[in-house]
């Protein structure tokens, strides 16, 4: 539990006009060969937060970082035209903040980052810039928003 260095925020890459339940998520992740849904927590548009994996078990959500991170996914991340967008509802923002505050108690040293912040630093300047993102997930600047929780 002391090895947790990051809370990695993801989006489910679901269009803003569609729903994606944790059951669908679980099924899709199993289809990709995971034991079960790869995230530890899933936050629905209405703010419901579902625990999908115990935090003492590694997730399957960030290649190379699963042993040292907790994965948190929110339902959304694409606009109605399937373009990357911060589609978090006020309820999701509340729920995410509450969840991070709870997790912070258990893992005081962990940093909040977005999945895209784990992209490869191609020009080695110590900063992951937008042209280096392997994907847009989670479609907002999680580090900027939650670094001072
Ligand atoms: Zn992601």
Boltz pocket constraint, residues with backbone or C-beta under 6 A from the ligand:
constraints:
  - pocket:
      binder: B
      contacts: [[A, 9], [A, 10], [A, 11], [A, 61], [A, 115], [A, 137], [A, 138]]
      max_distance: 6.0
